[in-house]
Amino acid sequence: MKSPSGRGFFVPKENLPQRSDMEKVYLTHEGLEKLKKEYEHLTKVRRKEVTARIAKAREYGDINENSEYDTAREEQSFIEGRVLEIEEILRNAQVIEQKGKGEVVAVGSRVKVEVDGEEDEFVIVSSVEADPMQGKISNESPVGKALIGARAGDVVTVSSTIKSTYRVLEIN
């Protein structure tokens, strides 16, 4: 659908996918705070910056062949899309209460495992917070799915591109 200005495409808000019919989005306290900070930065800082860039680009004259204007509008579109996404996540967020030592692996658990003779440790989080480089794996990933519900001492097999066996050593 063409935008009201006749430039580019846009999707009306009512046509965007809604999570309201979906299950809750599980977040740690840390993840919730990180999303709130990103939301505040986007709405209070980035929106103003990109609006100023659009206004400045308009001063250059004809916007039909104005790459500065096009770039700023694309950035504005990205920012607004991310704002809508964060609003939807926050609307459906359920904060995971961190408990002491757990009996079974669940979202929010810190799990120590042995895989292929080596120990590894990670936290099971939602896909919104997943960051494998920081030891946070998604509950929707093959490893996360296999470990959910496991107990210390259990052995689970994960079949993705490589078949691996994980032995749960400790759950916190």
C-alpha positions in Angstrom: 0.0 0.0 0.0 1.4 3.4 -0.9 2.0 5.9 1.9 -0.2 9.0 2.1 2.6 11.0 0.7 2.8 8.7 -2.3 6.4 7.7 -1.4 7.3 4.2 -0.4 5.1 1.6 1.3 3.6 1.3 4.7 1.5 -1.2 6.6 -1.4 0.3 8.6 -1.2 -0.4 12.3 -4.4 -2.5 12.3 -2.8 -4.8 9.7 0.3 -5.5 11.8 0.5 -8.9 13.5 -0.6 -8.7 17.1 0.7 -10.9 20.0 -2.4 -10.4 22.0 -3.7 -13.7 20.8 -0.4 -15.4 21.6 1.1 -16.6 24.9 2.9 -14.3 27.3 6.5 -13.1 26.5 8.7 -14.2 29.4 11.3 -11.7 30.5 13.8 -11.5 33.3 13.8 -8.3 35.3 17.0 -7.4 33.5 15.4 -8.0 30.1 12.4 -5.9 31.0 14.5 -3.0 32.1 16.6 -3.2 29.0 13.5 -3.1 26.8 12.1 -0.1 28.8 15.3 1.8 28.3 15.4 1.1 24.6 11.8 2.2 24.3 12.5 5.4 26.2 15.6 6.1 24.0 13.7 5.5 20.8 10.7 7.6 21.8 12.5 10.5 23.5 15.8 10.7 21.6 15.8 8.9 18.3 12.4 10.2 17.2 13.5 13.8 17.7 16.8 13.2 15.9 15.2 11.6 12.8 12.4 14.2 12.7 15.1 17.0 12.7 17.0 15.1 9.9 13.8 14.9 7.8 13.1 18.6 8.3 16.7 19.5 7.3 16.4 17.2 4.2 13.2 18.9 3.2 15.1 22.2 3.1 17.3 20.9 0.3 14.3 21.2 -2.0 12.7 18.6 -4.2 12.2 15.4 -2.1 11.6 13.2 -5.1 15.3 12.8 -5.7 16.6 13.6 -2.2 18.6 10.6 -0.8 19.0 12.4 2.6 15.2 12.5 2.9 14.8 8.9 1.8 17.4 7.7 4.2 15.8 9.6 7.1 12.3 8.4 6.3 13.6 4.8 6.2 15.2 5.2 9.5 12.0 6.8 10.9 10.1 3.7 9.6 12.5 1.4 11.3 12.3 3.3 14.6 8.5 3.3 14.5 8.4 -0.4 13.7 10.7 -1.2 16.7 8.6 1.1 19.0 5.4 -0.8 18.0 7.2 -4.2 18.5 8.5 -3.2 22.0 5.0 -1.9 23.0 3.5 -5.2 22.0 6.2 -7.1 24.0 5.7 -5.0 27.1 2.0 -5.4 26.8 2.4 -9.2 26.9 5.4 -9.4 29.2 5.4 -11.7 32.2 8.4 -11.2 34.4 10.2 -14.4 35.5 10.7 -14.6 39.2 14.3 -15.7 39.9 14.2 -18.4 42.5 17.0 -20.3 44.3 18.2 -23.7 43.3 15.5 -25.3 41.1 14.5 -28.9 40.7 13.6 -28.6 37.0 14.9 -26.5 34.1 12.5 -23.7 33.3 12.6 -20.3 31.7 14.9 -18.2 33.9 17.0 -21.2 35.1 20.8 -21.0 35.1 21.9 -24.4 33.9 25.2 -26.1 34.1 25.6 -28.9 31.6 28.2 -31.3 30.3 28.2 -31.6 26.6 30.8 -33.7 24.7 33.0 -34.0 27.8 33.1 -30.2 28.5 31.1 -28.1 31.0 29.0 -25.2 29.8 26.6 -22.9 31.7 23.8 -20.7 30.4 20.5 -19.1 31.3 17.3 -20.2 29.6 15.4 -17.0 28.4 12.7 -16.1 25.9 13.6 -15.5 22.3 13.3 -11.7 23.0 16.3 -11.8 25.4 18.3 -14.6 23.7 22.0 -13.8 23.3 24.2 -16.9 22.9 27.4 -14.8 23.1 26.3 -13.8 26.7 25.3 -17.3 27.6 21.5 -16.7 27.2 19.7 -19.2 25.1 16.1 -19.2 23.9 13.6 -21.5 25.4 12.5 -21.9 21.7 15.9 -23.0 20.5 16.6 -26.8 20.0 18.8 -26.8 23.2 16.3 -24.8 25.2 13.4 -26.9 24.2 15.3 -30.1 25.1 16.3 -28.9 28.5 13.0 -27.4 29.7 11.6 -29.8 32.2 14.9 -31.7 32.7 16.3 -32.4 36.2 19.8 -32.5 37.5 21.3 -35.8 36.4 19.1 -36.1 33.3 20.6 -36.6 29.9 18.9 -35.0 26.9 19.7 -35.4 23.2 19.5 -32.4 20.9 19.2 -33.0 17.2 19.7 -30.0 15.1 22.5 -29.6 12.5 24.7 -31.6 14.9 23.4 -34.3 17.3 24.6 -33.5 20.9 24.0 -35.0 24.2 23.6 -32.7 27.3 23.9 -34.0 30.9 22.3 -31.6 33.3 24.8 -31.1 36.2 23.1 -28.2 38.2 20.1 -26.0 38.0 20.0 -22.6 39.7 
